[in-house]
Amino acid sequence: MKKVLSVLFVALISFGRSAGFADSFIIEHDRYSDESERIDNKTCSFPITVNGSSNNNDALFFDDAGNLVRILSTVNHAILTFSANGKSLTARGSGGIEYLFNPDGTITVHTFGINLLMTIPHYGPVFLDVGRATFVLEDKHLYTEFIAGPANYDIPTFCSALSAG
């Protein structure tokens, strides 16, 4: 989850807007479906193709001066498929992320929901990341403020399930 948040933070910083909070907001809504594919060469000793799809609902909050001050992004029906060596595993998620652009230049991030759930038949959960968490991004460093709920990643079992043997 930290890797995903780090990538999103870098993208958000590129907006180049100053932060601030106001009593009234201008809100823009954006609803869209998203699909992606990437190769993961780090998790296991072999490459894994990761395909993802989700439905997203973003609300962007701007203050009266037009500064982006908050993003609330909810995700539903997220599906990630991990494939390697002719085998595939599927993870599902539904939840959201809230970004608050603080006046001091930091960004506070709240995650919530079932961020990721993957089970293997006759084994059980391999990836389970649910609950709520708060992170703060300051000067390109990600700090964990609060975590409630399990975040378990059984990487050896995951890699074994996708291995050639």
C-alpha positions in Angstrom: 0.0 0.0 0.0 2.9 2.4 0.8 4.2 1.9 -2.8 0.8 2.8 -4.3 0.5 5.9 -2.0 4.0 7.0 -2.9 3.3 6.9 -6.6 0.0 8.8 -6.1 1.7 11.4 -4.0 4.3 12.2 -6.6 1.5 12.5 -9.2 -0.5 14.9 -7.0 2.5 17.1 -6.2 2.9 17.6 -9.9 -0.5 19.5 -9.9 1.7 22.4 -8.6 -1.1 24.1 -6.7 -0.7 25.7 -3.3 -2.7 24.3 -0.5 -5.1 26.0 1.8 -8.5 25.4 3.5 -11.5 27.7 3.1 -15.1 27.7 4.4 -16.6 27.2 1.0 -15.5 24.9 -1.8 -15.9 24.5 -5.5 -16.4 20.7 -6.2 -15.7 18.9 -9.4 -16.8 15.3 -9.9 -15.1 12.8 -12.2 -16.4 9.3 -12.6 -14.4 6.9 -14.8 -13.3 3.3 -15.3 -9.6 2.6 -15.2 -7.5 -0.2 -16.6 -3.8 -0.8 -16.3 -1.1 -3.3 -17.0 2.5 -3.5 -15.6 5.3 -6.0 -15.1 6.4 -6.5 -11.5 10.0 -7.7 -11.4 10.6 -7.2 -7.6 8.0 -9.2 -5.6 9.1 -12.7 -6.7 12.2 -14.1 -8.3 10.3 -14.1 -11.7 8.3 -11.4 -13.5 4.6 -11.1 -12.8 2.1 -9.4 -15.1 -0.3 -7.3 -13.1 -3.6 -6.3 -14.8 -6.0 -4.0 -13.0 -9.4 -2.5 -13.5 -11.7 -0.5 -11.3 -14.6 2.0 -11.3 -13.5 5.4 -9.7 -15.4 8.3 -8.4 -13.3 11.4 -7.6 -14.4 14.6 -6.0 -11.9 17.4 -6.3 -12.4 20.3 -3.8 -11.0 23.8 -4.7 -11.1 26.8 -2.5 -12.4 30.2 -3.7 -9.0 31.1 -5.1 -9.0 27.9 -7.2 -6.4 26.0 -5.2 -6.9 22.3 -4.9 -7.4 21.5 -1.2 -8.8 18.0 -1.1 -9.4 15.0 -3.2 -11.8 12.2 -2.2 -11.4 9.2 -4.5 -13.6 6.1 -4.0 -12.9 2.9 -5.8 -15.3 0.0 -6.3 -15.1 -3.3 -8.1 -11.3 -3.1 -8.3 -9.8 -6.3 -9.7 -6.1 -7.1 -9.9 -4.9 -10.2 -11.7 -1.4 -11.4 -11.1 -0.1 -13.8 -13.8 3.1 -15.8 -14.2 4.2 -19.1 -15.5 0.7 -19.9 -17.0 -1.0 -19.3 -13.6 -3.2 -16.4 -12.4 -4.3 -15.1 -9.0 -7.0 -12.5 -8.5 -7.3 -9.9 -5.8 -10.3 -7.6 -5.2 -10.7 -4.3 -3.5 -13.2 -1.5 -2.7 -12.5 1.6 -0.7 -11.1 4.9 -1.0 -8.4 7.5 -0.5 -8.7 11.1 0.7 -5.9 13.6 0.1 -5.8 16.8 2.2 -3.4 19.5 0.9 -2.4 21.2 4.1 -1.5 24.9 4.4 2.0 24.0 5.5 2.7 22.1 2.3 2.2 18.6 3.7 -0.4 16.2 2.3 -2.5 14.1 4.7 -3.8 10.9 3.2 -6.6 8.7 4.7 -7.2 5.2 3.2 -10.3 3.2 4.0 -12.1 0.1 3.0 -11.1 -3.3 1.7 -7.9 -2.1 -0.1 -6.9 -5.6 -1.2 -8.1 -9.1 -0.6 -6.7 -12.2 -2.3 -7.5 -15.7 -1.3 -6.1 -19.0 -2.5 -8.5 -22.0 -2.5 -7.7 -24.5 0.3 -5.3 -22.0 1.9 -7.2 -18.8 2.7 -6.1 -15.1 2.6 -2.7 -14.4 1.1 -3.2 -10.6 0.8 -5.5 -8.8 3.3 -5.3 -5.1 3.6 -8.4 -3.6 5.2 -9.4 -0.9 7.6 -8.3 2.7 7.9 -4.9 4.3 7.8 -3.5 7.9 7.9 -0.3 8.9 6.3 1.5 12.3 5.9 3.7 13.2 3.0 6.3 15.8 3.8 9.2 16.7 1.6 8.8 13.4 -0.4 8.8 11.3 2.8 5.9 9.2 3.7 5.1 9.0 7.5 2.5 6.6 9.0 0.3 8.4 11.5 -2.4 5.7 12.2 -3.4 2.2 11.1 -6.4 0.3 12.1 -7.1 -3.1 10.6 -4.9 -5.9 9.3 -2.4 -5.4 6.5 -1.0 -8.9 5.8 1.0 -9.9 2.7 2.1 -13.6 2.6 4.7 -13.1 -0.2 6.3 -16.5 0.0 2.9 -18.2 -0.5 1.9 -15.8 -3.3 5.2 -16.5 -5.2 4.9 -20.2 -4.6 1.3 -20.2 -6.1 2.6 -18.5 -9.2 5.9 -20.4 -9.6 6.6 -22.7 -12.4 7.1 -25.7 -10.2 
